[in-house]
Amino acid sequence: MASSLDQHKKRWEKEKAEPALRKRPERISPFRTDSDIEIDKLYLPRAFSYEQQLGFPGEFPFTRGVQPAMFRNRFWTMRQYAGFGTAEESNERYRYLIGQGTTGLSVAFDLPTQIGYDSDHPLAEGEVGKVGVAIDSLADMEALFDGIPLHQVTTSMTINATAAILLCMYVAVARKQGVNLATLSGTVQNDILKEYIARGTYIYPPAASMRLVTDIFEWCSDHLPKWNTISISGYHIREAGATAAQELAFTLTNGIAYVQAAVDRGLDVDRFGGQLSFFFNAHNNFFEEIAKFRAARRLWAGIMKDRFGAKQEDTMKLRFHAQTGGATLTAQQIDNNVVRVTLQALAAVLGGCQSLHTNARDEALALPTEEAARLALRTQQVIAHESGVTDTVDPLGGSYYLESLTDELETRVRDYIAKVDACGGAVAAIEQQFYQSHIAESAYRYQKAIESKEKIIIGVNEFREEETFQPEILRVGEGIRLKQLNRLKDVKSGRSKEAVESALEQLKATAHRSHNVLPHILIAVEAYATIGEISDALRSVWGEYEG
């Protein structure tokens, strides 16, 4: 069969394709994906093992999806990322989004919160509430979720270095609402390795940071069985300039490091493995992105089964959240971003995502306005309800081109995993600048391709026009910090100083030992210790990373 088709293809090339291309040559040569995979002009069926490489949805190796029915019985969670200014302002946006049909909350925190500084810290000046909501204490968290029943929503929190503290604050709010913690569901990002690789919001040295990650794994397996204890993130790696293959490879090697650390702690992989989740970028190269998501599931299933000896299927499932590519948004002709986001979101859905955030048209300029956030949500809703792409499972499965891309990405990712293993694992690879150098090289090539017009970005290096229209943008005023300082002052004057000091001393003592710190962070949080105080208590024991 294959031999016959190959012969027919050669004939077609000679008699049809070549004469046509002599009259009008190809636009570029060769055609390549963003991961530098050369694209053939025509793909044919080829021999492969259906059971081993594709299988059926909901069954190993999960290439075609982690659920048997996928979107035929339930859409993905439409989770719009939001947070700015004070907790009250963000709460108002959350209520608005819920009213517009969003099915999950996703919290953005400001930079001081992300790196463990209170709003009154000198380094926080100019940053309070700017790129996310400012959270100093449990009082802020209570205001953030005021009137939002936590047992009825799932909440994702994009937080890493201070993930344990914010998780404990969320748990404390749930307790105050009377929620049974066994029913509480959501995700804490808790992916510190990618901070060293691509983003920079770390606090402690890698070993201490990895301890915090595994403490969360352990504590949640006992107390929050429905909670995703980590969202292993390729998103920020891609935003830093990685290719699709690098995004997937570096994310999976980080995932391997987290699982290995938990296993080394003595945790059972089948006990915590089902609470792991992933976070990927949905970028512009439509078919490569879909292939990336499918390859991710197949690779992770094999890693969990073969490397870590997982026996339960839930442990082998790669469940992922996707966000459309922030770095692909342009400040020029911002309406074009709606088209980009639509294609990226469609790729995520066709790739089988479990939840999705769609970026707003104006995010290259500022935090999204309410109108832009609504349009971004409507984009998901139109795909879900009007496009028909959700009516069957894995509708592009079996595409000659897509399956070839999926296999090629898998091959390249396996090569990267072998190289990271040769470095001694993810932490050692970070210390050796392996990830950072590869990402920097890819980012440089991508930018050079734009400058040379090898890669066309509409409105940026081609089809440009003079723009006079100035869209309305969301501005976060400097008065936010004053509001936070006043609340912080009230919290400190109204709490028990003795209870806070006792909780922080107990936390320090536990950090010196090998015991889990989560119970003591929770005690400190419920005594209204601040995020800065708790982070400083751990800094005093573990120090700060100067990498």
C-alpha positions as CSV (number, residue, x, y, z in Angstrom):
1,M,0.0,0.0,0.0
2,A,2.7,2.5,1.1
3,S,5.0,1.5,-1.8
4,S,2.1,2.0,-4.3
5,L,1.2,5.4,-2.8
6,D,4.8,6.5,-2.9
7,Q,5.0,5.7,-6.5
8,H,1.8,7.6,-7.2
9,K,3.2,10.6,-5.3
10,K,6.4,10.6,-7.4
11,R,4.2,10.6,-10.5
12,W,2.1,13.4,-9.1
13,E,5.2,15.4,-8.2
14,K,6.6,15.0,-11.8
15,E,3.4,15.4,-13.8
16,K,1.4,17.9,-11.7
17,A,3.2,19.6,-8.9
18,E,6.5,20.4,-10.6
19,P,4.9,22.0,-13.7
20,A,2.6,24.1,-11.6
21,L,5.5,25.3,-9.5
22,R,7.6,26.2,-12.5
23,K,4.9,28.6,-13.6
24,R,4.5,30.0,-10.1
25,P,7.2,29.1,-7.5
26,E,6.3,28.4,-3.9
27,R,6.0,31.5,-1.7
28,I,8.9,30.3,0.6
29,S,11.2,27.3,0.5
30,P,11.2,25.2,2.5
31,F,8.1,25.6,4.6
32,R,8.8,25.1,8.3
33,T,6.8,25.1,11.6
34,D,7.9,27.3,14.5
35,S,9.9,24.4,15.8
36,D,11.8,24.2,12.5
37,I,10.0,21.1,11.3
38,E,10.1,21.0,7.5
39,I,6.6,20.7,6.1
40,D,6.1,18.5,3.0
41,K,3.7,19.7,0.4
42,L,1.6,16.5,0.7
43,Y,1.2,13.9,3.3
44,L,0.2,10.3,2.8
45,P,-1.0,7.4,5.0
46,R,1.8,5.5,6.6
47,A,2.2,2.5,8.8
48,F,1.8,2.9,12.5
49,S,0.4,1.1,15.5
50,Y,-3.0,2.5,16.2
51,E,-3.3,1.0,19.7
52,Q,0.1,2.1,20.8
53,Q,0.3,5.6,19.2
54,L,-3.4,6.7,19.3
55,G,-5.6,4.4,21.2
56,F,-9.1,5.5,22.2
57,P,-10.1,8.6,24.2
58,G,-9.9,8.1,27.9
59,E,-7.5,5.2,27.5
60,F,-3.7,4.9,27.5
61,P,-1.8,6.5,25.8
62,F,-4.5,9.3,25.8
63,T,-3.3,10.8,22.5
64,R,-7.0,11.4,21.5
65,G,-8.1,12.8,24.8
66,V,-8.2,12.1,28.6
67,Q,-12.0,11.7,28.7
68,P,-14.0,9.2,26.7
69,A,-16.6,11.7,25.6
70,M,-14.5,14.9,25.8
71,F,-16.8,17.9,24.9
72,R,-19.9,15.9,24.0
73,N,-21.0,15.9,27.6
74,R,-19.1,18.8,29.1
75,F,-17.3,21.8,27.7
76,W,-13.8,22.8,28.9
77,T,-13.7,25.2,31.9
78,M,-13.9,28.8,30.5
79,R,-11.5,30.4,32.9
80,Q,-10.7,34.0,32.3
81,Y,-7.5,35.2,34.0
82,A,-8.2,38.4,36.0
83,G,-7.0,40.5,38.9
84,F,-6.0,44.1,39.4
85,G,-5.9,46.8,42.1
86,T,-7.6,46.0,45.3
87,A,-9.4,42.8,46.3
88,E,-12.7,44.6,46.1
89,E,-12.1,45.7,42.5
90,S,-11.0,42.2,41.4
91,N,-14.1,40.7,43.2
92,E,-16.3,43.0,41.1
93,R,-14.6,41.7,37.9
94,Y,-15.0,38.1,39.0
95,R,-18.7,38.6,39.7
96,Y,-19.1,40.2,36.3
97,L,-17.4,37.3,34.5
98,I,-19.4,34.8,36.4
99,G,-22.5,36.7,35.3
100,Q,-21.3,36.5,31.7
101,G,-20.9,32.8,31.8
102,T,-17.3,32.1,32.8
103,T,-17.2,28.7,34.5
104,G,-14.0,29.1,36.5
105,L,-12.0,31.9,38.2
106,S,-8.3,32.5,37.5
107,V,-6.5,34.9,39.8
108,A,-3.7,37.2,38.8
109,F,-1.6,38.5,41.6
110,D,0.6,41.6,41.6
111,L,4.4,41.4,41.7
112,P,4.8,42.1,45.4
113,T,2.4,39.3,46.3
114,Q,4.3,37.0,43.9
115,I,7.7,37.5,45.5
116,G,6.6,37.7,49.1
117,Y,6.5,41.4,49.9
118,D,3.7,43.3,51.6
119,S,2.3,46.5,50.0
120,D,4.2,48.7,52.4
121,H,7.6,47.2,51.5
122,P,9.9,49.8,49.8
123,L,10.3,47.4,46.8
124,A,6.5,47.3,46.3
125,E,6.3,51.0,45.5
126,G,4.9,51.5,42.0
127,E,3.9,47.9,41.7
128,V,0.9,47.5,44.1
129,G,-2.1,46.2,42.2
130,K,-0.6,46.8,38.8
131,V,-0.3,43.4,37.1
132,G,-2.7,41.6,39.4
133,V,-4.5,41.9,42.7
134,A,-2.6,42.9,45.8
135,I,-2.9,40.4,48.6
136,D,-1.2,41.1,51.9
137,S,-3.2,39.1,54.4
138,L,-6.3,36.8,54.9
139,A,-8.4,40.0,55.1
140,D,-7.6,40.7,51.4
141,M,-8.4,37.1,50.4
142,E,-11.7,37.3,52.3
143,A,-12.6,40.5,50.3
144,L,-11.4,38.9,47.0
145,F,-13.9,36.1,47.3
146,D,-16.7,37.9,49.1
147,G,-20.1,36.6,48.0
148,I,-18.5,33.9,45.8
149,P,-19.3,30.4,47.2
150,L,-16.0,28.5,46.8
151,H,-17.8,25.1,46.7
152,Q,-19.6,26.2,43.5
153,V,-16.6,27.4,41.5
154,T,-13.1,26.2,40.6
155,T,-10.3,28.6,41.2
156,S,-6.9,28.7,39.5
157,M,-4.2,30.8,41.2
158,T,-1.2,31.8,39.2
159,I,1.3,31.9,42.0
160,N,4.6,30.1,42.5
161,A,7.1,31.2,45.1
162,T,4.4,32.1,47.6
163,A,2.0,29.4,46.4
164,A,1.8,27.7,49.8
165,I,0.8,30.9,51.5
166,L,-1.9,31.8,49.0
167,L,-3.2,28.2,49.0
168,C,-3.5,28.4,52.8
169,M,-5.3,31.7,52.6
170,Y,-7.8,30.2,50.1
171,V,-8.3,27.2,52.4
172,A,-8.9,29.6,55.3
173,V,-11.6,31.5,53.4
174,A,-13.2,28.2,52.5
175,R,-13.2,27.2,56.1
176,K,-14.9,30.5,57.1
177,Q,-17.6,29.7,54.4
178,G,-18.1,26.3,56.0
179,V,-16.9,24.5,52.8
180,N,-16.0,20.8,53.2
181,L,-12.3,20.8,52.0
182,A,-12.8,17.4,50.5
183,T,-15.0,19.1,47.9
184,L,-12.8,22.1,47.2
185,S,-11.5,22.1,43.7
186,G,-9.1,24.3,41.8
187,T,-5.4,24.7,40.9
188,V,-2.4,26.4,42.4
189,Q,0.4,26.9,39.8
190,N,3.2,26.1,42.2
191,D,5.7,25.6,39.4
192,I,8.9,27.1,40.7
193,L,11.3,25.6,38.2
194,K,10.0,27.6,35.3
195,E,10.6,30.7,37.3
196,Y,14.3,30.0,37.4
197,I,14.1,29.2,33.6
198,A,12.0,31.9,32.1
199,R,10.2,34.2,34.5
200,G,12.1,35.2,37.6
201,T,9.5,35.5,40.4
202,Y,11.4,33.1,42.7
203,I,12.5,33.7,46.4
204,Y,14.3,30.8,47.8
205,P,17.1,28.6,46.5
206,P,16.0,25.7,44.3
207,A,16.3,22.9,47.0
208,A,14.1,24.9,49.4
209,S,11.6,25.8,46.7
210,M,11.3,22.1,45.7
211,R,10.6,21.2,49.3
212,L,7.7,23.7,49.3
213,V,6.3,22.1,46.1
214,T,6.4,18.6,47.6
215,D,5.0,19.9,50.9
216,I,2.0,21.1,49.0
217,F,1.7,17.7,47.2
218,E,1.8,15.9,50.5
219,W,-0.6,18.1,52.4
220,C,-3.2,18.3,49.6
221,S,-3.2,14.5,49.1
222,D,-4.4,14.3,52.7
223,H,-6.7,17.4,52.9
224,L,-7.6,18.6,49.4
225,P,-8.1,15.4,47.3
226,K,-9.8,17.3,44.4
227,W,-7.2,20.1,44.3
228,N,-4.6,20.3,41.5
229,T,-1.4,20.7,43.4
230,I,0.6,22.0,40.6
231,S,0.2,23.5,37.1
232,I,3.4,22.6,35.4
233,S,3.8,25.5,33.1
234,G,5.2,25.6,29.6
235,Y,3.3,28.9,29.0
236,H,5.9,31.2,30.3
237,I,8.7,29.2,28.7
238,R,7.0,29.8,25.3
239,E,6.5,33.5,26.1
240,A,10.2,33.8,26.7
241,G,10.9,32.6,23.2
242,A,10.9,28.8,23.2
243,T,9.6,26.8,20.2
244,A,6.7,24.5,20.5
245,A,9.0,21.5,20.9
246,Q,11.1,23.2,23.5
247,E,8.0,24.4,25.4
248,L,6.8,20.8,25.6
249,A,10.1,19.2,26.3
250,F,11.1,21.6,29.1
251,T,7.7,21.4,30.7
252,L,7.8,17.6,30.8
253,T,11.4,17.6,32.2
254,N,10.2,19.9,35.0
255,G,7.3,17.6,35.6
256,I,9.7,14.7,35.8
257,A,11.7,16.6,38.5
258,Y,8.6,17.3,40.6
259,V,7.4,13.7,40.5
260,Q,10.9,12.4,41.3
261,A,11.2,14.8,44.2
262,A,7.8,13.6,45.6
263,V,8.8,9.9,45.1
264,D,12.1,10.6,46.9
265,R,10.1,12.1,49.7
266,G,8.4,8.7,50.0
267,L,5.0,9.7,48.4
268,D,3.1,7.1,46.3
269,V,3.0,8.2,42.7
270,D,-0.5,6.8,42.3
271,R,-1.6,8.8,45.4
272,F,-0.5,12.3,44.2
273,G,-0.1,11.8,40.4
274,G,-3.7,12.4,39.6
275,Q,-3.5,15.9,41.2
276,L,-0.9,17.1,38.8
277,S,-1.9,19.4,35.9
278,F,-0.2,21.2,33.1
279,F,-0.4,24.7,31.5
280,F,0.5,25.3,27.9
281,N,0.6,28.1,25.5
282,A,-1.7,28.1,22.5
283,H,0.4,29.9,19.9
284,N,-0.1,30.8,16.2
285,N,1.1,27.8,14.2
286,F,-2.3,26.1,14.2
287,F,-1.5,22.5,13.3
288,E,1.7,22.4,15.3
289,E,-0.1,23.5,18.4
290,I,-2.7,20.8,18.1
291,A,0.0,18.2,17.5
292,K,1.9,19.5,20.6
293,F,-1.1,18.9,22.9
294,R,-1.7,15.4,21.5
295,A,2.1,14.5,21.8
296,A,2.1,15.9,25.3
297,R,-0.6,13.4,26.5
298,R,1.2,10.5,24.8
299,L,4.6,11.4,26.2
300,W,3.4,12.0,29.8
301,A,1.4,8.8,29.9
302,G,4.5,6.8,28.9
303,I,6.7,8.8,31.4
304,M,4.4,8.1,34.3
305,K,3.9,4.4,33.4
306,D,7.5,3.5,32.4
307,R,9.7,5.8,34.4
308,F,7.7,6.0,37.6
309,G,5.7,2.8,37.6
310,A,2.3,4.3,37.8
311,K,-0.5,1.7,37.7
312,Q,-3.7,3.9,37.8
313,E,-4.9,5.5,34.6
314,D,-5.7,8.7,36.3
315,T,-2.1,9.0,37.3
316,M,-1.0,8.8,33.6
317,K,-3.4,11.4,32.3
318,L,-2.0,14.7,31.3
319,R,-4.7,17.3,32.0
320,F,-4.0,20.8,30.9
321,H,-5.1,24.4,30.9
322,A,-4.3,26.5,27.9
323,Q,-3.9,30.2,27.4
324,T,-3.7,32.0,24.1
325,G,-0.3,33.5,23.3
326,G,0.3,36.8,25.1
327,A,3.5,37.4,23.1
328,T,1.6,37.1,19.8
329,L,-0.6,40.1,20.7
330,T,0.3,43.3,19.0
331,A,-0.1,46.9,20.0
332,Q,-0.7,47.8,16.4
333,Q,-4.2,47.2,14.9
334,I,-5.4,45.5,18.1
335,D,-8.6,44.2,16.4
336,N,-6.3,41.7,14.6
337,N,-5.7,40.2,18.1
338,V,-9.3,38.9,18.1
339,V,-8.5,36.8,15.0
340,R,-5.3,35.5,16.5
341,V,-6.9,34.6,19.8
342,T,-9.8,32.8,18.0
343,L,-7.4,30.6,16.0
344,Q,-5.3,29.9,19.1
345,A,-8.3,29.0,21.2
346,L,-9.6,26.8,18.4
347,A,-6.3,24.9,18.4
348,A,-6.5,24.4,22.2
349,V,-10.0,23.0,21.9
350,L,-9.1,20.7,19.0
351,G,-6.1,19.7,21.0
352,G,-8.3,18.6,23.9
353,C,-7.8,21.2,26.6
354,Q,-9.5,20.9,30.0
355,S,-9.7,24.6,30.6
356,L,-8.9,27.7,28.6
357,H,-8.2,31.4,29.0
358,T,-8.5,33.6,25.9
359,N,-6.5,36.9,26.0
360,A,-8.2,40.2,25.4
361,R,-7.6,42.3,22.3
362,D,-6.1,45.2,24.3
363,E,-3.6,43.2,26.5
364,A,-0.6,44.4,24.5
365,L,-1.5,47.9,25.8
366,A,-2.7,47.3,29.4
367,L,-4.8,45.0,31.6
368,P,-8.1,44.2,29.7
369,T,-11.1,46.4,30.0
370,E,-14.4,44.9,30.9
371,E,-15.6,45.0,27.3
372,A,-12.5,43.4,26.0
373,A,-12.6,40.6,28.7
374,R,-16.2,39.9,27.7
375,L,-15.3,39.6,24.0
376,A,-12.5,37.2,24.9
377,L,-15.0,35.1,26.8
378,R,-17.5,35.2,24.0
379,T,-14.8,33.9,21.7
380,Q,-14.8,30.6,23.7
381,Q,-18.5,30.5,23.9
382,V,-18.9,30.8,20.1
383,I,-16.4,28.0,19.6
384,A,-18.2,25.8,22.1
385,H,-21.8,26.4,21.0
386,E,-21.7,27.4,17.3
387,S,-18.6,26.0,15.5
388,G,-19.5,22.2,15.6
389,V,-15.8,21.3,16.5
390,T,-17.0,19.9,19.9
391,D,-19.5,17.4,18.4
392,T,-17.0,14.6,18.0
393,V,-13.9,13.5,19.9
394,D,-10.5,14.4,18.4
395,P,-12.0,15.5,15.1
396,L,-8.5,15.9,13.4
397,G,-7.3,12.5,14.6
398,G,-6.0,10.5,11.6
399,S,-5.0,13.6,9.6
400,Y,-1.9,12.5,7.7
401,Y,-0.3,15.9,8.4
402,L,-1.3,16.1,12.0
403,E,-0.2,12.6,12.9
404,S,3.1,13.2,11.2
405,L,3.6,16.4,13.2
406,T,2.6,14.7,16.4
407,D,5.2,12.0,15.9
408,E,7.9,14.4,14.9
409,L,7.3,16.6,18.0
410,E,7.4,13.5,20.2
411,T,10.8,12.5,18.6
412,R,12.3,16.0,19.3
413,V,10.9,16.1,22.8
414,R,12.4,12.7,23.6
415,D,15.8,14.0,22.4
416,Y,15.5,17.1,24.7
417,I,14.5,14.9,27.7
418,A,17.6,12.7,27.1
419,K,19.8,15.8,27.1
420,V,18.3,17.1,30.4
421,D,18.8,13.7,31.9
422,A,22.4,13.8,30.8
423,C,22.7,17.2,32.6
424,G,21.6,15.5,35.8
425,G,17.9,16.5,35.7
426,A,16.0,19.8,35.6
427,V,17.6,21.5,38.5
428,A,21.1,20.7,37.3
429,A,20.1,21.8,33.7
430,I,18.9,25.2,35.2
431,E,22.2,25.6,37.0
432,Q,24.1,24.8,33.8
433,Q,22.0,27.4,31.8
434,F,20.8,24.6,29.5
435,Y,17.2,25.8,29.2
436,Q,18.1,29.5,29.2
437,S,20.6,29.2,26.4
438,H,18.3,27.2,24.2
439,I,15.3,29.6,24.7
440,A,17.5,32.7,24.1
441,E,18.7,31.2,20.8
442,S,15.2,30.4,19.7
443,A,13.9,33.8,20.7
444,Y,16.8,35.4,18.7
445,R,16.0,33.4,15.6
446,Y,12.3,34.2,15.8
447,Q,13.0,38.0,16.1
448,K,15.4,37.8,13.2
449,A,12.7,36.1,11.1
450,I,10.3,39.0,11.8
451,E,12.9,41.6,11.0
452,S,13.8,40.0,7.7
453,K,10.1,39.4,6.9
454,E,10.6,35.7,6.7
455,K,7.8,35.7,9.2
456,I,5.0,38.1,8.6
457,I,3.2,39.7,11.5
458,I,0.2,41.6,10.2
459,G,0.3,45.3,11.2
460,V,3.8,45.1,12.5
461,N,6.2,44.3,9.6
462,E,3.6,44.1,6.8
463,F,0.2,45.7,6.0
464,R,0.9,48.6,8.4
465,E,-1.1,51.7,8.6
466,E,-1.2,55.0,10.4
467,E,-3.4,54.7,13.5
468,T,-5.2,57.7,15.0
469,F,-7.8,55.8,17.1
470,Q,-6.8,55.5,20.8
471,P,-8.7,52.6,22.5
472,E,-9.9,53.0,26.0
473,I,-7.5,51.1,28.4
474,L,-7.8,50.1,32.0
475,R,-5.5,52.2,34.2
476,V,-4.7,51.2,37.8
477,G,-4.1,54.4,39.8
478,E,-1.4,55.0,42.4
479,G,-4.1,55.4,45.1
480,I,-4.3,51.6,45.2
481,R,-1.2,51.4,47.4
482,L,-2.7,53.9,49.9
483,K,-5.8,51.7,50.2
484,Q,-3.7,48.7,50.8
485,L,-1.5,50.4,53.4
486,N,-4.6,51.5,55.3
487,R,-6.1,48.0,55.3
488,L,-2.7,46.5,56.3
489,K,-2.5,48.9,59.2
490,D,-6.0,48.0,60.3
491,V,-5.2,44.3,60.1
492,K,-2.1,44.6,62.2
493,S,-3.8,46.7,64.9
494,G,-6.8,44.3,65.1
495,R,-4.9,40.9,65.3
496,S,-3.2,39.2,68.2
497,K,0.4,40.1,68.1
498,E,1.3,37.1,70.4
499,A,-0.6,34.7,68.1
500,V,1.3,35.9,65.0
501,E,4.7,35.8,66.7
502,S,4.0,32.3,68.0
503,A,2.9,31.0,64.6
504,L,5.9,32.5,62.8
505,E,8.3,31.0,65.4
506,Q,6.7,27.6,65.0
507,L,7.0,28.0,61.2
508,K,10.8,28.8,61.4
509,A,11.4,25.8,63.7
510,T,9.6,23.5,61.2
511,A,11.5,25.0,58.2
512,H,14.7,24.1,60.0
513,R,13.5,20.5,60.2
514,S,12.2,18.2,57.5
515,H,8.5,18.4,58.6
516,N,5.8,19.7,56.3
517,V,5.4,23.5,56.7
518,L,1.8,23.8,55.4
519,P,0.1,23.3,58.7
520,H,2.2,26.0,60.3
521,I,1.6,28.4,57.3
522,L,-2.1,27.8,57.7
523,I,-1.9,28.7,61.5
524,A,0.0,31.9,60.6
525,V,-2.5,32.8,57.9
526,E,-5.5,32.3,60.2
527,A,-3.7,34.5,62.8
528,Y,-3.6,37.2,60.0
529,A,0.1,37.1,59.6
530,T,1.0,38.8,56.3
531,I,2.5,37.3,53.2
532,G,5.6,39.4,53.8
533,E,5.9,38.2,57.4
534,I,5.5,34.6,56.5
535,S,7.9,34.8,53.5
536,D,10.5,36.6,55.7
537,A,10.2,33.8,58.3
538,L,11.2,31.3,55.6
539,R,13.8,33.7,54.2
540,S,15.5,33.7,57.6
541,V,15.9,30.0,57.4
542,W,16.4,29.2,53.7
543,G,17.9,32.5,52.4
544,E,17.2,34.0,48.9
545,Y,18.3,32.8,45.5
546,E,20.7,35.2,43.8
547,G,20.8,33.4,40.4
